[in-house]
Amino acid sequence: MPYNPLKRHSGLRLLQPGQAIGMITRKQQERASQQAAEMMRRAGIFITGREAHGIEVVDFGLSRLEQEGVQVLTLVQTERISVKALALFPNQTEPEHWHPPVGSDPGKEETIRVISGTLYFYVPGENTFREGFLVNGKEHCYTVRHEHVMRPGDQITLAPGVKHWFQARDEGVVMFSFSTVARDVMDQFTDKDVVRTTKIAEGR
């Protein structure tokens, strides 16, 4: 049976009692980072306990972590380059976005390389959408539908400013992101409800 951290930890739900929209609870954050660390280790990536604790859980301010989100471990971040390990839980989607120019910088150039699982990756081009799914109620927020089905060892390089989104199916996905300098808070999203900085509801 496919490994499913969201099923194993049923605490990852849309909203908890008293939880404000646009937040996840501390318990959700901790459980998600732990499960992402387990997925990365199963994929053969050695990470320390400190790195596991530092995995960023990103819900994009939507409070729908099961449906739309990503877990990010930053390995290298300088003024010139960035290296990250990303985990998508089963049936989790990272929303459509692009990396805009910042000052004289044309924007982030990024290569995604799959380590484990099957990744469904979408970019501009002919509509070849077939294997993935559109997030229920958010169909209008996923506009590029040229599909790449990527398996371990496959990679794709994105020029600055190219719209893209990606998702996992039942088994989840672990991947690397290699890029020029990353300014995640500057990313632009088709879904105008997205907030890139995750807010944590403490004490819940």
C-alpha positions in Angstrom: 0.0 0.0 0.0 1.4 3.5 -0.9 3.0 5.4 2.0 0.5 8.2 2.9 1.6 10.5 5.7 -1.6 12.5 5.6 -3.7 9.3 6.2 -1.3 8.2 8.9 -1.6 11.5 10.7 -5.3 12.5 10.5 -4.5 15.8 12.3 -3.7 17.3 8.9 -7.1 18.8 8.0 -8.5 21.9 6.5 -9.2 23.8 9.7 -9.1 23.0 13.4 -11.7 24.5 15.8 -10.8 28.1 16.5 -8.1 28.1 13.7 -8.1 31.2 11.6 -8.2 31.0 7.8 -4.8 31.4 6.4 -3.0 29.5 9.1 -1.9 26.0 10.1 -1.6 24.8 13.6 1.8 24.2 15.3 0.8 20.5 15.5 0.1 20.4 11.8 3.4 22.1 11.1 5.4 19.7 13.3 3.7 16.5 11.9 4.1 17.6 8.3 7.8 18.4 8.8 8.4 15.1 10.5 6.7 13.2 7.6 8.6 15.2 5.0 11.9 14.3 6.7 10.8 10.6 6.7 10.0 10.8 3.0 13.4 12.4 2.2 15.3 9.8 4.2 13.4 6.9 2.5 14.4 8.5 -0.8 18.0 8.2 0.2 18.8 11.8 1.2 20.7 12.0 4.4 19.5 14.9 6.6 20.4 15.7 10.2 18.0 16.1 13.0 18.5 19.8 12.9 17.7 20.0 9.2 14.6 17.9 9.7 13.4 20.3 12.3 14.0 23.2 9.9 11.9 21.8 7.1 9.5 24.6 6.0 5.9 23.6 5.7 4.2 25.8 3.1 0.4 26.0 2.9 0.4 29.2 0.8 -2.0 30.8 3.3 -4.8 28.6 2.0 -5.2 26.3 5.1 -5.6 23.4 2.7 -2.3 21.6 3.3 -3.6 18.2 2.2 -4.6 19.7 -1.2 -2.2 22.6 -1.8 1.2 22.9 -0.2 4.8 21.8 -0.3 7.5 20.9 2.3 10.9 22.5 1.7 14.4 21.8 3.1 16.9 24.5 2.1 20.3 23.0 1.8 22.2 25.9 0.2 21.1 29.5 0.0 23.6 32.2 -1.1 23.3 35.4 -3.0 24.0 33.4 -6.2 22.6 29.9 -5.9 20.0 27.8 -4.0 19.7 24.1 -3.5 16.6 22.6 -1.9 14.9 19.2 -1.3 11.2 19.3 -1.7 8.6 16.8 -0.6 5.0 16.6 -1.9 2.6 14.4 0.2 0.2 12.1 -1.7 -2.2 14.1 -3.9 -0.6 17.4 -2.8 -0.2 20.2 -5.4 2.1 23.2 -5.4 0.0 26.1 -6.9 0.7 27.6 -10.3 3.4 30.3 -10.0 6.3 32.0 -11.7 9.6 33.6 -10.7 9.5 37.3 -11.7 12.4 39.7 -12.4 13.7 41.5 -9.3 15.7 44.7 -10.1 18.4 43.8 -12.7 17.9 40.1 -12.0 15.7 38.5 -14.7 14.3 36.1 -12.1 15.1 32.6 -10.8 16.2 29.9 -13.2 15.4 26.5 -11.8 16.0 22.8 -12.4 13.8 20.2 -10.8 15.1 16.7 -10.5 12.9 13.8 -9.3 14.4 11.5 -6.6 11.4 9.3 -5.7 7.8 9.0 -6.8 6.2 10.3 -9.9 5.8 14.0 -10.5 3.2 15.6 -12.7 4.6 18.9 -13.9 2.8 21.5 -16.0 4.2 24.3 -18.2 2.9 26.5 -21.0 2.3 24.8 -24.4 -0.2 22.5 -26.0 -2.8 21.2 -23.6 -1.8 17.6 -23.0 -3.3 17.3 -19.5 -4.2 13.7 -18.9 -2.6 12.0 -15.9 -3.0 14.7 -13.2 -6.0 16.4 -11.6 -7.2 19.9 -11.0 -7.7 21.0 -7.4 -11.4 21.0 -6.8 -12.9 24.5 -7.0 -9.5 26.0 -8.2 -9.6 25.0 -11.8 -9.3 28.6 -12.9 -6.0 28.9 -11.0 -4.3 26.2 -13.0 -4.0 27.6 -16.5 -0.9 26.0 -18.0 -1.6 22.3 -18.9 1.3 21.0 -21.0 2.0 17.8 -19.0 5.3 16.2 -18.2 5.2 12.9 -16.3 8.5 12.7 -14.4 10.1 9.8 -12.7 13.3 9.3 -10.7 16.2 10.6 -12.7 14.0 12.9 -14.8 14.6 16.6 -14.7 13.3 19.9 -16.2 14.8 23.3 -16.3 12.7 26.5 -16.2 13.7 29.8 -17.6 12.8 32.9 -15.4 9.2 33.9 -15.6 7.8 30.6 -16.9 4.5 29.7 -15.3 4.5 26.2 -13.8 2.8 24.0 -11.2 3.3 20.4 -10.1 1.7 17.6 -8.1 2.0 14.2 -6.7 -0.4 11.3 -6.8 -0.8 8.4 -4.3 2.8 7.7 -3.6 4.1 11.3 -3.0 7.2 12.8 -4.4 10.7 13.8 -3.3 12.7 16.1 -5.6 15.7 18.5 -5.7 15.5 22.1 -6.8 18.7 23.7 -8.1 18.4 27.3 -9.0 19.9 30.8 -9.1 19.2 32.9 -6.1 15.8 32.1 -4.6 13.5 34.9 -3.4 10.4 32.8 -2.6 8.4 35.6 -1.1 8.6 37.4 -4.5 7.0 34.5 -6.4 3.8 35.4 -8.3 0.8 33.2 -8.2 -2.3 32.8 -10.4 -4.4 32.2 -7.3 -4.6 35.7 -5.8 -5.5 34.2 -2.4 -2.0 32.7 -2.0 0.2 34.2 0.7 3.7 32.8 0.4 4.7 33.2 4.1 3.2 30.5 6.3 1.5 31.6 9.5 1.4 29.2 12.5 -1.3 29.3 15.1 0.5 28.7 18.3 -0.7 26.6 21.2 -3.0 24.4 19.2 
